[in-house]
Amino acid sequence: MPRRKKGIVTLAFDDAYLDTYKHAIRYLNKLNIKSTIAVPSLFIGKRFENRPLVGLKELKDNLKRGHEIASHTLTHPNLSRLSSKDKSEAISEIAESKKELEHLLHNKVNSFIFPYINKNQSKSVKSKTRPYYKSARLTTNSPCFNKIPVKNPYSTIGFAIMKKHSLFYLKKQVDYAEKKKCWLIMVFHLVGKKNTLSYHRPKPYRFFMHIDGFKKLIDYILSKDIIILTQKEVARRFDHGI
């Protein structure tokens, strides 16, 4: 990898929805672009929040193509709330999801992704990821730029892409990462041709992006002087002091 300092973009897909695999990840495969896919391990091949998730076959195919499979807990609980009631159960969600994924995929799982939009995850819970993973990431609704070099790979923050975000607005975030040479983690959930209802409220799902807009965004990122890396690859740079 080039050592000259550049901005970095990580394309992240939380929850591993099947529609997202069919439309967004397959598009990245055509361009030979790698991403980080966060999977709640007990929902592989099942439904989560009324949407089908990818199966084991698709995950193994993603691995072969260079994508990173990250842990997103076993059952996608809100770990802040869970830890206040039962910290041992919260730790189990963190540790056992790694074991489950590694058993199914026969591959190391290095990255952990906290479920839910929650930038104020407790320090005690965040610290529990260190014995099991090389990095951990929270997610927020607002653009967030991680500094390079990464000082603490267990406190990285991703920016959740929502249907209210215009393509122009998203391009501006990419421009900023390029100009300031920082790390932008763009977190997608549902990417496809048709939105669905939210599981939590009788409204369209907030974390949706149409595939047409997604393709235009990727093409724009490729036009910039910026590197696309997975979360694991950025953490590896931290380990190597790059």
C-alpha positions as CSV (number, residue, x, y, z in Angstrom):
1,M,0.0,0.0,0.0
2,P,1.3,3.5,-0.7
3,R,2.9,5.2,2.3
4,R,2.2,8.8,1.3
5,K,-0.5,10.2,3.5
6,K,-3.9,10.3,1.8
7,G,-7.5,10.5,2.9
8,I,-9.1,7.1,3.4
9,V,-12.7,6.0,2.8
10,T,-14.1,2.8,4.2
11,L,-17.3,1.5,2.7
12,A,-19.2,-0.3,5.4
13,F,-22.4,-2.3,5.3
14,D,-24.1,-2.9,8.6
15,D,-26.6,-5.8,9.1
16,A,-25.7,-7.5,5.8
17,Y,-29.2,-7.2,4.2
18,L,-29.6,-9.5,1.1
19,D,-30.9,-6.6,-1.0
20,T,-27.7,-4.7,-0.2
21,Y,-25.6,-7.7,-1.2
22,K,-27.5,-8.1,-4.5
23,H,-27.3,-4.4,-5.5
24,A,-24.4,-2.6,-3.8
25,I,-21.8,-5.3,-3.0
26,R,-22.2,-7.0,-6.4
27,Y,-21.6,-3.6,-7.9
28,L,-18.4,-3.2,-5.9
29,N,-17.3,-6.6,-7.0
30,K,-17.4,-5.5,-10.6
31,L,-15.0,-2.7,-9.7
32,N,-12.8,-4.8,-7.5
33,I,-13.6,-2.7,-4.5
34,K,-13.5,-4.2,-1.0
35,S,-15.8,-3.3,1.9
36,T,-16.4,-4.1,5.6
37,I,-19.6,-6.1,6.1
38,A,-20.9,-6.2,9.7
39,V,-23.0,-9.3,10.4
40,P,-25.2,-10.2,13.5
41,S,-24.1,-13.8,13.4
42,L,-27.3,-15.6,14.6
43,F,-29.3,-14.0,11.8
44,I,-27.2,-15.2,8.9
45,G,-29.6,-16.6,6.3
46,K,-32.6,-15.4,8.3
47,R,-34.7,-12.3,8.7
48,F,-33.7,-9.3,10.8
49,E,-36.1,-6.4,11.3
50,N,-38.4,-7.9,8.6
51,R,-35.6,-8.0,6.0
52,P,-33.7,-11.1,4.7
53,L,-30.0,-11.2,5.5
54,V,-27.3,-12.8,3.4
55,G,-26.6,-16.5,3.8
56,L,-23.4,-18.3,4.5
57,K,-22.8,-18.9,0.8
58,E,-22.8,-15.2,0.1
59,L,-20.6,-14.4,3.0
60,K,-18.0,-16.9,1.9
61,D,-18.1,-15.5,-1.6
62,N,-17.6,-12.0,-0.2
63,L,-14.5,-13.2,1.7
64,K,-13.0,-14.8,-1.5
65,R,-13.5,-11.4,-3.2
66,G,-11.5,-9.6,-0.5
67,H,-14.3,-8.1,1.6
68,E,-14.0,-8.1,5.3
69,I,-16.6,-9.8,7.5
70,A,-16.9,-8.0,10.8
71,S,-18.7,-9.0,14.0
72,H,-22.0,-7.1,14.7
73,T,-22.8,-9.1,17.9
74,L,-24.9,-12.3,18.0
75,T,-28.4,-10.8,18.1
76,H,-27.9,-7.0,17.5
77,P,-28.9,-5.7,21.0
78,N,-28.3,-2.2,22.2
79,L,-25.2,-3.0,24.3
80,S,-25.4,0.2,26.3
81,R,-28.8,-0.8,27.7
82,L,-27.9,-4.5,27.9
83,S,-24.7,-3.8,29.9
84,S,-26.6,-1.7,32.5
85,K,-28.7,-4.8,33.2
86,D,-26.3,-7.7,32.6
87,K,-22.7,-6.8,31.7
88,S,-21.8,-10.5,31.3
89,E,-24.5,-10.9,28.7
90,A,-23.1,-7.9,26.8
91,I,-19.6,-9.3,26.9
92,S,-21.0,-12.6,25.6
93,E,-22.6,-10.8,22.6
94,I,-19.2,-9.3,21.8
95,A,-17.0,-12.4,22.3
96,E,-19.3,-15.2,21.1
97,S,-20.2,-13.5,17.9
98,K,-16.5,-13.6,16.9
99,K,-16.3,-17.3,17.7
100,E,-19.5,-18.1,15.8
101,L,-18.3,-16.2,12.7
102,E,-14.9,-17.7,12.8
103,H,-16.4,-21.2,13.1
104,L,-18.7,-20.7,10.2
105,L,-16.3,-18.9,7.9
106,H,-13.0,-20.6,8.9
107,N,-11.5,-17.1,8.8
108,K,-10.2,-14.6,11.4
109,V,-12.6,-11.8,12.4
110,N,-10.7,-8.8,13.4
111,S,-13.2,-5.9,13.6
112,F,-16.2,-5.3,15.8
113,I,-19.1,-3.0,15.0
114,F,-21.4,-1.8,17.7
115,P,-25.1,-2.0,16.9
116,Y,-27.4,1.0,16.8
117,I,-26.6,4.7,16.3
118,N,-25.0,5.5,19.5
119,K,-21.8,7.7,19.7
120,N,-21.9,7.6,23.5
121,Q,-21.2,4.0,24.1
122,S,-19.9,3.5,27.6
123,K,-16.1,3.2,28.0
124,S,-16.5,0.0,30.0
125,V,-18.3,-1.8,27.2
126,K,-15.9,-0.4,24.5
127,S,-12.9,-1.7,26.5
128,K,-14.4,-5.3,26.4
129,T,-13.7,-5.5,22.7
130,R,-9.9,-5.2,23.1
131,P,-9.2,-8.9,24.1
132,Y,-11.0,-10.1,21.0
133,Y,-10.6,-7.6,18.1
134,K,-8.0,-5.4,16.5
135,S,-10.5,-2.5,16.2
136,A,-14.1,-1.4,17.1
137,R,-16.4,1.1,15.5
138,L,-19.4,3.1,16.7
139,T,-21.8,4.8,14.3
140,T,-23.4,8.3,14.4
141,N,-26.0,10.1,12.2
142,S,-23.6,13.0,11.6
143,P,-20.5,13.1,9.4
144,C,-17.4,12.2,11.5
145,F,-13.8,12.1,10.4
146,N,-11.2,9.9,12.1
147,K,-7.7,11.3,12.3
148,I,-4.8,9.7,10.5
149,P,-2.7,8.1,11.9
150,V,-5.2,6.3,14.0
151,K,-4.3,6.7,17.7
152,N,-7.0,4.4,19.1
153,P,-8.5,1.8,16.7
154,Y,-11.2,1.0,19.3
155,S,-12.8,4.4,19.2
156,T,-13.4,4.9,15.5
157,I,-16.7,6.4,14.4
158,G,-18.7,5.8,11.2
159,F,-21.2,8.0,9.5
160,A,-24.6,6.4,8.8
161,I,-25.9,7.2,5.4
162,M,-29.6,8.1,5.4
163,K,-32.2,8.7,2.7
164,K,-32.4,12.4,3.6
165,H,-28.7,12.8,2.6
166,S,-28.4,14.2,-0.9
167,L,-25.7,13.0,-3.3
168,F,-24.3,16.5,-3.3
169,Y,-24.0,16.4,0.5
170,L,-22.3,13.0,0.5
171,K,-19.8,14.2,-2.1
172,K,-18.9,17.1,0.1
173,Q,-17.9,14.7,2.9
174,V,-15.7,12.8,0.5
175,D,-14.1,16.1,-0.6
176,Y,-13.4,16.9,3.0
177,A,-11.7,13.6,3.7
178,E,-9.6,14.1,0.6
179,K,-8.6,17.6,1.5
180,K,-7.9,17.0,5.2
181,K,-6.4,13.6,4.7
182,C,-8.6,11.9,7.3
183,W,-10.6,8.7,7.5
184,L,-14.2,8.7,6.5
185,I,-16.2,5.5,7.3
186,M,-19.4,5.6,5.2
187,V,-22.0,3.2,6.8
188,F,-24.8,1.9,4.6
189,H,-27.6,-0.3,5.7
190,L,-30.2,-0.9,3.0
191,V,-29.1,-0.2,-0.5
192,G,-31.4,-1.2,-3.4
193,K,-34.2,-0.3,-5.8
194,K,-37.0,-0.1,-3.2
195,N,-37.2,1.0,0.4
196,T,-39.1,-0.8,3.1
197,L,-41.0,0.2,6.2
198,S,-39.0,0.8,9.4
199,Y,-39.2,-2.0,11.9
200,H,-39.5,0.5,14.8
201,R,-42.0,3.0,13.4
202,P,-44.7,3.1,10.6
203,K,-42.5,5.1,8.3
204,P,-40.1,4.4,5.5
205,Y,-36.7,3.1,6.7
206,R,-34.4,6.0,7.4
207,F,-31.2,4.2,6.5
208,F,-31.9,3.6,2.8
209,M,-30.1,4.6,-0.3
210,H,-31.2,4.0,-3.8
211,I,-28.8,1.9,-5.9
212,D,-28.6,4.6,-8.6
213,G,-27.3,7.2,-6.0
214,F,-24.9,4.6,-4.5
215,K,-23.3,3.9,-7.9
216,K,-22.9,7.6,-8.6
217,L,-21.3,8.1,-5.1
218,I,-18.8,5.2,-5.7
219,D,-17.9,6.6,-9.1
220,Y,-17.2,10.0,-7.5
221,I,-15.0,8.5,-4.8
222,L,-13.0,6.7,-7.5
223,S,-12.4,10.1,-9.2
224,K,-10.8,11.5,-6.1
225,D,-7.2,11.2,-4.7
226,I,-8.3,9.0,-1.9
227,I,-7.8,5.3,-0.8
228,I,-10.6,2.8,-0.3
229,L,-9.7,0.4,2.6
230,T,-11.6,-1.9,4.8
231,Q,-11.6,-1.3,8.6
232,K,-9.2,-4.2,9.1
233,E,-6.8,-2.8,6.6
234,V,-6.8,0.6,8.4
235,A,-6.2,-1.1,11.8
236,R,-3.3,-3.1,10.3
237,R,-1.7,0.2,9.3
238,F,-2.1,1.4,12.9
239,D,-0.3,-1.8,14.1
240,H,2.5,-1.3,11.6
241,G,2.9,2.4,12.4
242,I,2.1,3.5,8.9
